[in-house]
Amino acid sequence: MQKDWQDTLHRGDILLIDGGMGTELQKRGVPMNEVVWSGAAVLTDPDIVRAAHEDFILAGANVIITNTFGSTRQMLEPAGYGDKIEVVHRDAVRLACQARDNVAENPVAVAGSISSEPHNFDRDGFLSPDKELAAYREAAGLLADAGVDLIALEMMVDAEHSVRALQAALETELPVWLGVSCRKSEDGRIVSFDHQDIEFSAILDALIPMGPSVVNIMHSEMDAIPEAIEMVQQRWSGPIGVYPESGYFTQPHWKFVDIIQPADLVTEALGWVGAGVRLLGGCCGIGTQHIEALRAAMPDLEAARQN
């Protein structure tokens, strides 16, 4: 599976990923945990996790991302799941692979998600640097051993914790997708999604030289994306992806307010592809209907790629 997505990007063709897994589970009735968000869903609702993966594949996704965004030891241990770290990661990969086996008619890659978010999304909740790095290494190693095709780092929002996560992912020697998140500040700057005082450029300057396989602008606000693409292109000549968020978060639930319409996402994507983006999908708030719309619009997207 790994070769197919790599060949697609190498040719300069468009690769579709899935939508927001955590928010898709919330829509389907999976309880969101105050401490780990959707991190324990593979334990509590495995059938729903598998079904969500299946539906994203049926919608047209060439890559699906495991439900492990909230599953590092840094997240799960404070919630009382410290003895379930290995089970959560292995089950998440197993469910994704089962979904692929069940419904995929074309090659589908499984990406193992890792975030650097602390429990409760509390910026004071990080482990010590050594333990934090060990937690990322643990997650990356479990995902690799369970059989993912690549590691997808998601919501890298600073130049400290994100560096540790990227280091751990690269040590697996699997392809690593770097997912960076941004927004536009009130004064018009492109800044970290979580930190108004951290320039997006500083995150890129710290992480891109470490050598990811793909740079994704993900879980980012729509109006920040065009400038963010330009900033990435100034530092990176490899494949670039975009999978934005829509709506907003009030812990522990996603608010499906003013969600972008699928047709409007396609319109935005046409501009991104014209600017050089080759990987498309969605993060929080973006569902199967959005991926279906992107798949249906593939002829137009390919035409935009060629202009």
C-alpha positions as MATLAB code, in Angstrom:
seq = 'MQKDWQDTLHRGDILLIDGGMGTELQKRGVPMNEVVWSGAAVLTDPDIVRAAHEDFILAGANVIITNTFGSTRQMLEPAGYGDKIEVVHRDAVRLACQARDNVAENPVAVAGSISSEPHNFDRDGFLSPDKELAAYREAAGLLADAGVDLIALEMMVDAEHSVRALQAALETELPVWLGVSCRKSEDGRIVSFDHQDIEFSAILDALIPMGPSVVNIMHSEMDAIPEAIEMVQQRWSGPIGVYPESGYFTQPHWKFVDIIQPADLVTEALGWVGAGVRLLGGCCGIGTQHIEALRAAMPDLEAARQN';
ca = [
       0.000    0.000    0.000;
       2.848    2.332    0.856;
       4.182    2.381   -2.702;
       0.851    3.404   -4.238;
       0.438    6.650   -2.310;
       4.077    7.498   -2.833;
       3.805    6.854   -6.567;
       0.693    9.033   -6.746;
       2.485   11.982   -5.194;
       5.660   11.321   -7.165;
       3.653   11.640  -10.374;
       2.217   14.919   -9.133;
      -1.288   13.458   -8.992;
      -3.830   14.213   -6.276;
      -4.131   11.971   -3.240;
      -7.302   11.937   -1.137;
      -7.249   11.217    2.577;
     -10.171   10.827    4.970;
     -11.967   13.439    7.074;
     -11.901   14.177   10.787;
     -11.985   10.835   12.594;
     -12.664   12.117   16.098;
     -15.530   14.353   15.023;
     -16.944   11.594   12.838;
     -17.060    9.335   15.894;
     -18.746   12.083   17.905;
     -21.408   12.437   15.197;
     -22.029    8.705   15.460;
     -22.642    8.872   19.194;
     -19.263    7.900   20.650;
     -18.785    9.744   23.970;
     -15.924   12.218   23.936;
     -13.674   12.024   26.990;
     -12.769   15.232   28.841;
      -9.152   14.099   29.241;
      -8.362   12.226   26.006;
     -11.161   13.298   23.633;
     -11.609   10.300   21.261;
      -8.441    8.552   22.395;
     -10.207    5.616   24.076;
     -12.835    5.032   21.373;
     -11.128    1.909   20.039;
     -11.702    0.357   23.486;
     -15.278    1.523   24.018;
     -16.731    1.537   20.485;
     -14.570   -0.523   18.111;
     -17.392   -1.326   15.697;
     -18.147    2.357   15.196;
     -14.463    3.127   14.644;
     -14.249    0.418   11.989;
     -17.459    1.584   10.322;
     -16.224    5.184   10.150;
     -13.032    4.037    8.432;
     -15.086    1.977    6.004;
     -17.311    4.908    5.126;
     -14.340    7.175    4.452;
     -12.872    4.522    2.151;
     -16.197    4.173    0.347;
     -16.305    7.966    0.009;
     -13.021    7.846   -1.899;
     -10.146    8.140    0.578;
      -6.842    6.659   -0.586;
      -5.362    7.063    2.904;
      -7.128    6.573    6.233;
      -5.725    7.780    9.555;
      -5.899    5.705   12.720;
      -7.893    6.939   15.698;
      -4.760    7.488   17.802;
      -4.579   11.290   17.898;
      -5.314   11.212   21.649;
      -3.556    7.957   22.450;
      -0.016    8.701   23.591;
       0.906    7.851   27.167;
       0.920   11.589   27.782;
      -2.817   11.569   27.034;
      -4.061    8.162   28.165;
      -2.218    7.645   31.435;
      -3.817   10.575   33.297;
      -7.220    9.239   32.211;
      -6.565    5.865   33.828;
      -5.627    4.019   30.659;
      -1.920    3.698   31.370;
      -2.084   -0.090   31.103;
      -3.904    0.113   27.758;
      -1.381    2.050   25.658;
      -0.285   -0.941   23.593;
      -3.815   -2.314   23.208;
      -5.164    1.044   22.027;
      -2.512    1.479   19.342;
      -2.632   -2.095   18.096;
      -6.432   -2.155   18.064;
      -6.590    1.163   16.228;
      -4.365   -0.184   13.468;
      -6.233   -3.490   13.394;
      -9.593   -1.732   12.980;
      -8.270    0.445   10.164;
      -6.800   -2.577    8.382;
     -10.035   -4.517    8.821;
     -11.970   -1.641    7.286;
      -9.599   -1.612    4.339;
      -9.911   -5.356    3.889;
     -13.700   -5.160    4.151;
     -14.503   -2.497    1.579;
     -11.497   -1.196   -0.355;
     -11.554   -1.872   -4.079;
      -8.389    0.153   -4.710;
      -5.157    0.474   -2.716;
      -5.658    2.266    0.609;
      -2.798    3.158    2.947;
      -3.114    3.286    6.734;
      -1.455    6.249    8.450;
      -0.727    6.096   12.163;
      -1.691    9.365   13.869;
       0.427   10.903   16.635;
      -0.194   14.276   18.230;
       1.886   16.217   20.729;
      -1.181   17.384   22.630;
      -1.151   16.875   26.429;
      -4.041   15.453   28.416;
      -7.039   17.790   28.776;
      -5.311   19.885   26.074;
      -3.673   21.588   29.070;
      -0.466   23.351   28.062;
       0.851   22.689   31.588;
       0.149   18.975   31.210;
       3.238   17.900   29.305;
       5.532   15.223   30.660;
       9.170   16.035   31.362;
      11.195   16.278   28.134;
      12.728   12.797   28.478;
       9.414   11.156   29.339;
       7.633   13.075   26.620;
      10.090   11.875   23.979;
       9.750    8.338   25.340;
       5.962    8.572   25.016;
       6.215    9.574   21.358;
       8.737    6.806   20.712;
       6.392    4.336   22.352;
       3.450    5.407   20.196;
       5.457    5.517   16.975;
       7.014    2.124   17.664;
       3.666    0.502   18.403;
       2.096    1.934   15.269;
       5.017    0.811   13.125;
       5.050   -2.664   14.641;
       1.287   -2.989   14.148;
       1.720   -2.416   10.432;
       0.922    1.177    9.475;
       2.225    2.346    6.119;
       3.317    5.740    7.400;
       3.232    7.996   10.451;
       1.028   11.114   10.355;
       2.024   13.735   12.899;
      -1.001   15.934   13.523;
      -1.439   19.385   15.021;
       2.201   20.255   15.402;
       1.803   23.732   16.877;
       5.164   24.692   18.368;
       8.904   24.200   17.938;
       9.568   22.355   21.191;
       7.168   19.467   21.717;
       6.696   18.988   17.983;
      10.422   18.470   17.458;
      10.347   15.563   19.910;
       7.350   14.005   18.185;
       8.974   14.335   14.761;
      12.232   12.886   16.047;
      10.404    9.842   17.409;
       8.437    9.348   14.189;
      11.514    9.579   11.984;
      13.269    6.946   14.092;
      10.759    4.339   12.822;
      12.222    4.817    9.320;
       8.690    4.890    7.946;
       7.567    7.818    5.777;
       6.456   10.656    8.045;
       3.798   13.214    7.213;
       4.308   16.433    9.126;
       0.959   18.044    9.952;
       1.248   21.687   11.012;
      -1.707   23.788   12.175;
      -2.217   27.522   11.857;
      -4.695   30.357   11.987;
      -4.741   34.055   11.135;
      -4.277   36.408   14.071;
      -6.360   39.535   14.569;
      -3.553   41.618   13.108;
      -3.298   39.388   10.031;
      -0.265   37.268   10.894;
      -0.205   33.497   10.251;
       0.436   31.972   13.653;
       0.251   28.644   15.445;
      -3.289   27.315   15.766;
      -2.862   27.055   19.551;
      -0.383   29.853   20.260;
      -0.986   33.378   19.032;
       2.535   34.307   20.131;
       4.245   31.672   17.964;
       4.742   32.567   14.331;
       3.850   29.820   11.882;
       7.150   30.457   10.139;
       9.060   29.534   13.300;
       7.327   26.149   13.432;
       8.170   25.482    9.792;
      11.781   26.554   10.258;
      12.210   24.170   13.187;
      10.529   21.108   11.667;
      10.928   21.049    7.893;
      14.755   20.714    7.973;
      14.329   17.481    9.951;
      13.181   15.771    6.754;
       9.518   14.696    6.644;
       8.123   13.016    3.530;
       5.097   15.324    3.193;
       4.158   18.644    4.777;
       0.443   18.987    5.491;
      -1.343   22.154    6.526;
      -4.003   20.491    8.634;
      -6.576   21.424   11.269;
      -6.127   24.989   10.103;
      -8.567   27.805    9.446;
      -9.658   28.233    5.841;
      -8.658   31.881    5.556;
      -5.094   31.147    6.699;
      -4.417   28.388    4.204;
      -3.428   30.329    1.043;
      -0.706   32.255    2.885;
       0.342   29.127    4.752;
       0.838   27.301    1.447;
       3.149   30.069    0.261;
       5.117   29.918    3.506;
       5.592   26.174    3.207;
       6.637   26.456   -0.439;
       9.328   28.954    0.497;
      10.929   26.240    2.647;
       9.873   22.941    1.081;
       9.960   21.523   -2.447;
       8.286   18.201   -1.681;
       4.602   17.221   -1.616;
       2.214   19.558    0.211;
      -1.213   18.643    1.548;
      -4.163   20.523    3.005;
      -6.845   19.087    5.279;
      -8.602   21.896    7.142;
     -10.990   22.012   10.078;
     -14.475   23.517   10.118;
     -16.502   24.413   13.189;
     -14.985   24.870   16.632;
     -14.076   22.998   19.788;
     -15.588   23.398   23.241;
     -13.941   20.686   25.270;
     -14.639   17.838   24.940;
     -17.061   18.302   22.029;
     -16.745   19.599   18.512;
     -19.351   22.194   17.611;
     -20.680   21.599   14.097;
     -21.402   25.281   13.531;
     -20.951   26.976   10.156;
     -19.460   23.809    8.694;
     -18.260   24.421    5.161;
     -20.507   22.926    2.524;
     -18.944   20.135    0.438;
     -19.250   22.158   -2.762;
     -17.526   25.104   -1.105;
     -14.698   22.854    0.089;
     -14.230   21.745   -3.507;
     -14.035   25.383   -4.604;
     -11.354   26.067   -1.987;
      -9.509   22.895   -2.973;
      -9.385   23.946   -6.621;
      -7.444   27.024   -5.546;
      -5.113   25.014   -3.326;
      -4.379   22.519   -6.081;
      -3.736   25.347   -8.503;
      -1.193   26.669   -6.017;
       0.634   23.338   -5.902;
      -1.147   21.243   -3.246;
      -1.373   17.537   -4.077;
      -2.925   15.952   -0.976;
      -6.494   16.783    0.067;
      -8.872   15.757    2.833;
     -10.316   17.099    6.038;
      -9.802   17.321    9.757;
     -12.302   18.122   12.524;
     -15.790   18.846   11.242;
     -15.109   17.473    7.769;
     -17.132   14.322    7.091;
     -17.674   11.618    4.524;
     -19.831   13.841    2.335;
     -16.900   16.235    1.927;
     -14.594   13.425    0.802;
     -17.280   12.213   -1.606;
     -17.473   15.713   -3.089;
     -13.705   15.876   -3.532;
     -13.694   12.469   -5.212;
     -16.533   13.492   -7.543;
     -14.638   16.671   -8.422;
     -11.422   14.823   -9.275;
     -11.574   15.658  -13.017;
     -11.785   19.372  -12.181;
      -9.095   19.037   -9.535;
      -6.774   17.289  -11.984;
      -7.445   20.013  -14.526;
      -6.537   22.650  -11.930;
      -3.325   20.753  -11.243;
      -2.309   21.020  -14.866;
      -2.863   24.779  -15.179;
];
